[in-house]
Each structure stands twice: as C-alpha cells, then as structure tokens.
Amino acid sequence: MISWILLIIVLAALIVLLTLAFATAFGRGEQTPELPETAELNEENIEALAAGNLDDVRFDVSVRGYNQAQVDAVVEYLFAELRRARAGADREQ
C-alpha cells in the first residue's frame, strides 16, 4: 500500500518537474507583433482590398473573435465593390 502512495508521489513530482522544465525550455511561444490603431488598420485593409490583396487584410483579435469595427469596415467595402460591379454589369446588358 505504501509503495503505491510513494509511486503516486514520485509521479506527481516528475510531472511537476517536467512541466517546469518544458515551460522553461520552450517558453510561451512567439508573441505576435503589435498591430496599428483601428483607424490606421482600417485604411491599410481598404488599400489592400483596392489593390486586390485579400491576403494582406488583418484584424485585431478581441475577446470574442476579431474586432467587429474592423470587420465591418472590410465587409462594407466589399459590398460597395460588389454593388459597383453589378451596376457595371447591368449597364453592359
């Protein structure tokens, strides 16, 4: 019975030591670079979309996902572009 208790104590100690060793060796990972302010980031996103670079669009991460104001600005721009494209297609017909 005592051997089982001793085994559990040793295993718990090993788990704690290995956790500390891995945390020290690998750290918490890379920190992401700071993003510009929301207004500045919105301008950069609109410029990227105007140039056709959808991959360059970035958003701040908030508690429940992405910053809603930034996403709304991008979606609004994309809807405006879609309306312009549809209006151009309607004029051609």
Backbone bond lengths (Angstrom), bond angles and torsions (degrees), N, CA, C in turn:
res aa  C-N    CA-C-N  psi(-1)  N-CA   C-N-CA  omega(-1)  CA-C   N-CA-C  phi
1 M - - - 1.436 - - 1.526 110.98 -
2 I 1.332 115.83 -44.26 1.459 120.07 -179.97 1.522 110.41 -66.06
3 S 1.316 116.87 -33.12 1.464 119.24 179.38 1.532 110.96 -64.36
4 W 1.337 117.98 -36.07 1.468 121.03 177.73 1.524 111.00 -66.63
5 I 1.314 116.30 -42.73 1.465 120.52 178.72 1.519 109.95 -63.78
6 L 1.327 116.37 -43.33 1.456 121.12 177.99 1.524 110.71 -62.46
7 L 1.329 117.06 -41.56 1.460 121.64 178.39 1.527 110.94 -61.86
8 I 1.309 117.80 -43.11 1.470 121.61 179.12 1.527 110.65 -64.80
9 I 1.321 117.48 -40.99 1.464 121.26 178.31 1.522 110.73 -64.04
10 V 1.332 116.88 -43.71 1.468 120.95 179.00 1.528 110.24 -63.54
11 L 1.328 117.36 -44.10 1.466 120.49 178.71 1.526 111.65 -62.65
12 A 1.316 117.32 -41.84 1.464 120.93 178.18 1.524 110.55 -62.67
13 A 1.335 116.80 -41.99 1.463 120.74 178.59 1.526 110.73 -64.39
14 L 1.335 117.03 -41.96 1.467 120.30 177.60 1.524 111.62 -63.05
15 I 1.305 116.62 -40.68 1.467 119.93 178.76 1.522 110.55 -61.97
16 V 1.320 116.90 -44.84 1.462 120.87 179.04 1.522 110.50 -63.13
17 L 1.329 117.50 -46.33 1.465 120.88 -179.13 1.525 111.99 -64.05
18 L 1.328 116.87 -44.07 1.467 119.58 179.42 1.525 111.72 -66.69
19 T 1.311 117.23 -37.39 1.465 120.36 176.76 1.519 110.57 -61.88
20 L 1.314 117.19 -45.88 1.463 120.96 177.80 1.527 111.48 -63.83
21 A 1.332 117.12 -40.60 1.464 120.51 179.83 1.526 111.05 -63.88
22 F 1.328 117.63 -45.94 1.462 120.46 179.30 1.527 111.48 -67.20
23 A 1.327 117.34 -37.57 1.463 120.23 178.51 1.520 110.93 -64.70
24 T 1.324 116.52 -38.39 1.462 120.29 178.32 1.522 111.09 -70.96
25 A 1.315 117.03 -41.48 1.464 121.02 -176.61 1.525 112.30 -70.68
26 F 1.321 117.36 -42.91 1.458 120.20 -173.16 1.519 113.75 -103.73
27 G 1.297 118.37 -16.27 1.456 121.25 177.75 1.518 112.30 67.82
28 R 1.325 114.71 -160.37 1.459 120.51 -177.75 1.518 111.62 -97.27
29 G 1.305 118.00 7.75 1.459 120.51 -179.59 1.519 111.06 93.69
30 E 1.308 114.92 179.45 1.456 120.34 -179.01 1.516 110.39 -74.57
31 Q 1.311 115.52 143.22 1.451 119.44 173.36 1.516 107.84 -90.96
32 T 1.315 115.59 139.32 1.458 119.33 179.83 1.521 109.35 -76.07
33 P 1.324 116.84 148.27 1.461 119.09 179.41 1.529 110.54 -67.41
34 E 1.314 115.04 152.28 1.460 120.39 178.91 1.527 109.68 -66.81
35 L 1.325 116.60 136.90 1.457 121.73 176.12 1.519 109.00 -90.23
36 P 1.345 117.12 153.45 1.463 119.11 177.45 1.532 111.42 -66.13
37 E 1.331 116.37 173.09 1.460 121.58 178.34 1.525 110.46 -59.43
38 T 1.329 116.54 161.25 1.462 122.03 -174.78 1.520 112.28 -58.14
39 A 1.330 118.39 -46.94 1.465 120.89 -178.31 1.527 110.62 -63.05
40 E 1.319 116.20 -43.11 1.467 120.72 179.48 1.532 110.61 -66.33
41 L 1.315 116.63 -40.53 1.458 120.78 179.10 1.525 110.71 -67.06
42 N 1.343 117.74 -37.26 1.464 120.55 176.06 1.521 110.87 -60.87
43 E 1.335 117.00 -42.82 1.467 120.67 178.29 1.526 110.84 -62.53
44 E 1.327 116.63 -44.03 1.468 119.91 178.68 1.523 111.27 -62.90
45 N 1.335 117.10 -39.40 1.463 120.49 178.69 1.525 111.19 -64.98
46 I 1.344 117.33 -42.44 1.466 120.77 179.56 1.527 109.90 -65.22
47 E 1.325 117.44 -40.68 1.470 120.59 177.15 1.524 110.74 -62.73
48 A 1.323 116.98 -41.03 1.467 120.45 179.03 1.524 110.49 -64.95
49 L 1.320 117.08 -41.37 1.464 120.05 178.63 1.518 111.45 -67.30
50 A 1.338 116.84 -39.23 1.466 120.27 178.77 1.524 110.85 -63.23
51 A 1.321 116.27 -32.19 1.466 120.64 178.20 1.526 111.74 -83.80
52 G 1.331 116.93 -5.07 1.464 120.50 179.23 1.517 114.20 84.31
53 N 1.316 117.28 16.72 1.469 121.78 -178.43 1.525 110.61 -101.74
54 L 1.303 116.63 78.01 1.463 120.61 -179.27 1.528 111.25 -64.41
55 D 1.320 117.46 -27.24 1.469 120.98 -179.83 1.527 112.50 -69.59
56 D 1.333 118.01 -18.88 1.462 121.15 -178.72 1.527 113.28 -87.63
57 V 1.325 118.06 -1.74 1.463 121.49 179.70 1.526 108.73 -74.08
58 R 1.348 116.43 130.89 1.466 121.86 -179.13 1.524 109.51 -129.24
59 F 1.318 115.79 150.77 1.457 121.89 177.65 1.520 109.42 -132.48
60 D 1.356 115.02 148.99 1.463 119.82 169.88 1.519 108.46 -71.93
61 V 1.315 116.36 147.33 1.461 120.92 176.19 1.520 107.92 -96.25
62 S 1.325 116.05 130.80 1.458 120.58 177.67 1.526 108.98 -115.81
63 V 1.313 116.04 -171.68 1.462 120.51 -174.06 1.527 111.79 -58.98
64 R 1.317 117.23 -42.60 1.468 120.33 -175.98 1.516 111.95 -112.46
65 G 1.293 118.03 38.55 1.464 120.83 177.44 1.512 110.50 122.24
66 Y 1.332 115.26 -141.75 1.460 120.78 -178.64 1.525 110.81 -87.41
67 N 1.322 115.91 160.56 1.456 122.09 177.92 1.526 108.35 -63.31
68 Q 1.315 116.94 117.81 1.457 121.99 -172.36 1.528 112.22 -64.03
69 A 1.319 118.36 -36.61 1.462 120.92 -179.91 1.525 110.61 -63.30
70 Q 1.320 117.36 -39.56 1.460 120.70 179.42 1.522 111.03 -68.81
71 V 1.314 117.03 -42.50 1.464 120.82 179.00 1.525 109.66 -64.56
72 D 1.338 117.32 -42.70 1.461 120.88 179.37 1.522 111.60 -60.61
73 A 1.334 117.28 -39.83 1.461 120.57 179.36 1.527 110.91 -63.65
74 V 1.318 117.48 -42.01 1.469 120.89 179.69 1.522 110.68 -68.24
75 V 1.322 117.29 -43.68 1.470 120.65 179.81 1.525 110.19 -64.24
76 E 1.326 117.55 -40.37 1.466 121.37 177.96 1.526 110.62 -61.15
77 Y 1.324 117.20 -43.43 1.462 120.72 177.93 1.528 110.75 -62.89
78 L 1.317 116.80 -43.98 1.467 120.04 -179.38 1.525 111.58 -65.16
79 F 1.335 118.02 -38.11 1.466 120.51 176.37 1.525 110.88 -64.87
80 A 1.330 117.28 -40.39 1.467 120.46 177.91 1.525 110.44 -62.36
81 E 1.320 116.95 -42.32 1.467 120.55 177.51 1.526 111.18 -63.25
82 L 1.315 116.87 -40.59 1.462 121.22 178.71 1.525 110.55 -64.35
83 R 1.340 117.27 -42.03 1.469 120.50 177.43 1.521 110.76 -62.42
84 R 1.342 117.36 -43.09 1.473 120.62 178.37 1.518 111.00 -62.17
85 A 1.335 116.79 -42.20 1.467 120.36 -179.76 1.523 110.71 -65.47
86 R 1.318 117.21 -40.98 1.470 120.13 178.78 1.521 111.11 -67.54
87 A 1.334 117.26 -39.11 1.463 120.52 178.27 1.524 110.13 -64.19
88 G 1.325 117.24 -40.04 1.466 120.98 177.06 1.514 111.69 -65.21
89 A 1.320 117.32 -38.89 1.466 121.18 178.91 1.524 110.55 -68.86
90 D 1.339 117.61 -36.27 1.465 120.89 178.49 1.522 111.01 -67.91
91 R 1.340 118.08 -37.33 1.467 121.30 178.29 1.517 111.68 -66.56
92 E 1.334 116.71 -33.78 1.468 120.43 -178.67 1.519 111.86 -71.81
93 Q 1.316 117.73 -24.66 1.467 120.44 -177.65 1.456 110.84 -82.56
